[in-house]
Every structure is written in structure tokens, then in C-alpha cells.
Amino acid sequence: MEVLDKELFKKATDDEKNLLNVKRESLTYWQDAFRRFKKNKVALASILIIFIISILALFIPIFSEYSYSQINRGFENNFPSLKHPFGTDTLGRDLLVRSMIGARISILIGLLSSTFVVLIGVIYGSISGYFGGIVDTIMMRIVDIINSVPTLLVVVLLSVVLKAPMDKLLVATDKFRDIALLGPGLFSVFIVIGLLYWTNMARITRAQILALKNQEFVTAARALGASHTRIILKHLIPNSMGAIIVSAMVQIPNAIFVESFLSFLGLGVSAPMVSLGSLTSNAVSGVYSYPYQLLFPAGLISIIILCFNLLGDGLRDALDPRMKNR
């Protein structure tokens, strides 16, 4: 039997270590994605803008001397000034406070509904992709049927049906009275978006699960006796999180747009609460006389949606393994 030379196992000296040419530091998938994301200045600027708008939307209504529903006689349709930076509306209400309340609702509805969409879509798509066969066929045909119906039409119909019962429930129940102050109609919009916009998330999750379920680590988990639930929750979904996160970020601006669209039609949050959509709807009739009443809320909607879209693009590039050499 050949004896190995002990000299081969001596520790390398510092000089020998320095001679080693390390082309790339060893990083995990998430560390590598974060490194690439930090290089995307547009995405970082988008996060900063969203953060600033969120902080302003939270604190300006708290510290302002005006309430979003406060009517100020003698200040009707005032143009922007130091006292009212965004001007006032036809009832003398401060548009800065009302726009910040609207931005708060838009961001809130985007985050909450996106979370709801992710939960439904990921669970549904994981089950469909993992079990396959007749289960996958039936579940995907249900998705096809939902997608075949004009989504905005169903959203409008469901908003009309759900709005009145949800408003009565929240206002009549003392326990949820503080929640109701967020705006009657808000929860009906949230439920409608969550129930209808999960299909794309389900398709994306299913595609990821189909690509992963026959790989070695899943086979090893089955051999060790792991249950179907454990394989899906502990192995498949975590390895699909890159695509899920990107899809969730795309869903946020979609939800904000739908809420603004419904509020513009008068089917979103109800008076006296306000959203950016309802502000733009109220300002359309006087756009030639008082254009600032439309400019500020419409500009906020555009900035918020644009920033979330740019952030989604940045996350997509960072989480895509094909971008590894950049």
C-alpha cells in the first residue's frame, strides 16, 4: 500500500495563499442576487422614492393642521401656495393632505392585495404542478376559464355587489370601526383584486414546480420519507422564490392601477375617504380651470406605479441566474 507524503498536507503559507488567483468570491444565490441588485441604480432610486412617498403619506396627514375631510370656507379652488402647497378643491379641502391619504391607500391596497394574490397563486400553482396528471389538468382548466372572462368587467361587477355589504359590516361593527376609517369600499376592492388576479401567479409557480419536482434533491426527500406537504413547502417553493418575488412586485402596480380605476368610476373608496383615483375623477370636470387638481394626484399615481415597475425590473435582473456575469 502506497504511503502518502506528509509534506503534501502542510498548511499553505501566506505568500502561497496570495499567489492563488481567486476570480470570484464564493457567494450564495441570494448574496449574489443582492450584489447585482445593489449595482442597479434605477431600482435603488425607485426604492428610495417609494420610501419617501410612504413616509410623507404616513406623517403629513398626522401633523397637518388640516384634515382630509375638513371644509374651509373662503378657500375654495385656491391655487397652490405656501399655506396649501397642492392647492384646495371645490370645497376648500387641502389637496396635499388628501393626496397623501390617497397615496397611503394606493400603496396599502397594492401591498395587501399582492400578498393575498401570492398566497392563493403559490398554493394553487404548487399543488397543480407537483401532483400533475388529472389534478393538474382540472386545475389549469379552471384557470383558463377565469382568464377567459374580461377581468375588469368582473372586477366592476364584484365591486358593486360586495361594496355595500362590506361597508355596512365595517361601520356597524365597533371592533372594526378604526379599520373602517381607512375608507369604506377599500376592503371590497382588496377582496376583488385578490380573488381575480392570482391566476398569473399560479401559472408561474406551476412552471417553476414542474421544472424542479424531478430533480435530485426532491427525489432524495421522497426517499427519506418526506410528506408531499413538506416537499412543497420546504423544498420546492423556497427554490422558486426568485420568480415568485418578481411576479409579486409586478402585481403591486397592477393592483394600484385597478384601485385607481375603480375609484375613478366611483366604485372604490367612498366619501368622505379619498383615494388618488377619486381625486382624479373629481378633478376632471374642472381640468381647464383648475388643472393642478388633476396634476398632483395623477402625477402621484404615475410615479408610484413607475417606481414599482422599475423595482420589479431590477429584482428580475438580480434574481435571474443568466445575469450572473454582469
Residue pairs with C-beta under 8 A, 6 or more apart in sequence:
27 35
29 242
29 321
32 324
33 242
33 318
33 319
34 318
36 317
36 318
36 323
36 324
36 326
37 43
37 44
37 314
37 315
37 317
37 318
38 44
39 326
40 314
40 317
40 318
42 310
42 313
42 314
43 310
43 311
43 313
43 314
43 315
43 318
44 314
45 310
46 306
46 307
46 308
46 310
46 311
46 314
47 307
47 311
49 303
49 307
50 107
50 304
50 307
50 308
50 311
53 103
53 107
53 300
53 303
53 304
54 103
54 104
54 107
56 100
56 103
57 100
57 101
57 103
57 104
57 107
58 104
60 96
60 97
60 100
61 67
61 68
61 97
61 100
61 101
61 104
64 94
64 96
64 97
66 72
66 93
66 94
66 97
67 97
68 93
68 94
68 97
68 98
68 101
68 272
68 273
68 274
69 93
69 272
70 93
70 94
71 91
71 92
71 93
72 88
72 91
72 92
72 93
72 94
73 92
74 92
75 84
75 88
75 92
76 88
76 89
76 90
76 91
76 92
77 87
77 88
77 89
77 90
77 286
77 289
77 290
78 84
78 87
78 88
78 92
79 87
79 290
79 292
80 86
80 87
80 292
81 87
84 94
84 95
84 96
85 96
86 94
86 95
86 96
86 99
86 292
86 296
87 95
87 290
87 292
87 293
87 296
88 94
88 95
89 95
89 98
89 282
89 283
89 293
90 282
90 286
95 279
95 292
95 293
95 296
95 297
96 296
98 274
98 279
99 276
99 279
99 296
99 297
99 300
101 273
101 274
101 275
102 274
102 275
102 276
102 277
102 278
102 279
102 297
102 300
103 276
103 300
103 304
105 182
105 183
105 186
105 259
105 269
105 273
105 274
105 275
105 276
106 256
106 259
106 260
106 275
106 276
106 300
106 301
106 304
107 256
107 304
108 182
108 186
109 186
109 189
109 190
109 193
109 255
109 256
109 259
110 252
110 253
110 255
110 256
110 259
110 304
110 308
111 252
112 190
113 189
113 190
113 193
113 194
113 197
113 251
113 255
114 248
114 249
114 251
114 252
114 255
115 248
116 190
116 193
116 194
116 198
117 193
117 194
117 197
117 198
117 201
117 248
117 251
117 255
118 201
118 244
118 247
118 248
118 251
120 194
120 195
120 198
120 201
120 202
121 198
121 199
121 200
121 201
121 202
121 204
121 205
121 247
122 201
122 202
122 205
122 237
122 244
124 139
124 198
124 202
124 205
125 201
125 202
125 203
125 204
125 205
125 206
125 208
125 209
126 205
126 206
126 209
126 232
126 236
126 237
127 135
127 139
127 232
128 135
128 136
128 139
128 140
128 202
128 206
128 209
129 136
129 205
129 206
129 207
129 208
129 209
129 210
129 213
130 209
130 213
130 228
130 231
130 232
130 236
131 228
132 210
136 206
140 206
143 199
143 202
143 203
146 196
146 199
147 199
151 196
151 197
152 258
152 261
154 196
155 192
155 193
155 196
155 258
155 262
156 262
156 265
156 267
158 188
158 191
158 192
158 195
158 196
159 185
159 188
159 189
159 192
159 262
159 267
159 268
160 267
162 188
162 191
162 192
163 184
163 185
163 188
163 267
163 270
166 184
166 185
166 187
166 188
166 191
167 180
167 184
167 185
167 188
167 270
169 176
170 176
170 177
170 179
170 180
170 184
170 187
171 177
171 180
171 184
179 187
181 273
182 273
183 269
183 270
183 273
183 274
183 275
184 269
184 270
184 273
185 267
185 268
185 269
185 270
185 273
186 268
186 269
186 273
189 258
189 259
189 262
189 267
189 268
189 269
193 255
193 258
193 259
197 251
197 254
197 255
197 258
200 247
200 251
201 244
201 247
201 248
201 251
204 243
204 244
204 247
205 237
205 240
205 243
205 244
207 243
208 236
208 239
208 240
208 243
208 244
209 232
209 236
209 240
212 218
212 235
212 236
212 239
212 240
213 236
217 235
218 231
218 235
218 236
221 230
221 231
221 234
221 235
222 231
226 234
226 235
237 244
242 319
242 320
243 319
245 315
245 319
246 312
246 315
246 316
246 319
249 308
249 311
249 312
249 315
250 309
250 312
252 308
252 312
253 304
253 305
253 308
253 309
253 312
256 301
256 304
256 305
256 308
257 301
257 305
259 268
259 275
259 277
260 268
260 275
260 276
260 277
260 280
260 301
261 277
262 268
262 277
263 269
263 275
263 276
263 277
263 278
263 281
264 277
264 278
264 280
264 281
265 281
266 278
266 281
268 275
268 277
268 278
269 275
269 278
271 278
276 297
276 298
276 300
276 301
277 301
279 293
279 296
279 297
280 294
280 297
280 298
280 301
282 293
283 290
283 293
283 294
283 297
284 294
286 293
287 293
287 294
317 323
317 326
